[in-house]
């Protein structure tokens, strides 16, 4: 499916993929996430996984349409910073450390 989306040019503007927590289906999802990360890594699209966003114990918001910066701390962890525009003022939202999912190593990255 991802290969089809890539060939259909639907992923051209894709800069990164961030997966959150998949509640009650971890075992089933792990293999699929690894395969997706491998396919996208071959396309030079970094893939990230975090337990801090999603439907788990921690569920920090992922703010659609925000200025988001992803900074690789090392080959295993990254920091994601999000800002939201509130009344013409940028408000710093959150800065949390996550696990880097595929081989693509980046220093700084804006989504």
N, C-alpha and C positions, 0 to 999 in steps of 0.2 A: 504494500500500500504506500509506504513512504517513497519507494522508488518511483511509483506512478506519479505521486504529487510532485516529486522533483523533476521528472521528465515533462510533466505538464506545466512546469514553470510556476507552480503555486507556492514554492518555497523561496523564490528569489529575494524577497525582502526579509526573510527570516534571518535574524542575527544570532539567536540562541534559543534553546528550549530549557524550561525550568519545570521539573516534576516536583509535585508536593507529595504529601502522605497519601497513600492508598489504604484506607481503613479496612480491616478485615480481609484483605486479599494480598498480603505481602508476598507469600510464597508463589502465588500465581503470577504476580506482576514483575518480580525481580528478573526473571529470564527475559521477559518482553522488553523491559527497560534496558537491559544490557544489549539486546539486539538492536533496539532503536538507537542507542548511544553509538554503537559500532557503525551502523549505516550512516548516521549523521556526521560522525567523525570523519568518515571517508569523503564527505561533502564539505569538510572544514566548517561545520556548524557545531559549536560547543553545546554539550548537554550537561545540565546540572540537576542534582537531586537534593532535596532538603526535607527534613522532618519538621521544619518550623512553619510550613505553609501546607494547608490541606485540611483533612478531616480527622487529624490525630489529636493527641493531648495538647500540643502546641498548635495554634492556628492563627499565626500572624497574617494580616491581610496582604494580598498581592494586589496592588492598585493598578488596574488597567488604565492606560493612557498617561501614566506618571513618567517622569524622567527617572530612569532606572540605570544604575551603574553596577556592573559586576566586576569585582577585583579578585583575581586569583592570589591567594595568600601563599600557596605552594601547590604541588600537584594533587593534593587531596582535599583542600579546603578553599572556599571562596567567601567573600563578603558581598552582600547585596545591599545597595543603598537606594532608597526610593524617596522621591520628593513629590509632593502634590501641590498644585496651585490652588490656594484658598484666598479669595478676595485680593487678587493681584499680588499675593505674597507667597513665595515658595516656603513651604513648611517641611522641615526635615521629618521624615516619618519613622523609619527604622533602619537599623544596621545590624544584620545578624550573620553569623558564620554558618556555612553549609558545606556539604561534601561535593567535591568535583567528581562528575560521573564518567566522563570519557577522557581520552588522551589529549584532547586539544587543550593546550595550556595558553592562557591569555594573561596579560598584565592588567589591562583595564578595558572596559567594555561598556558601551551604552546601548541599551535596548530602546 
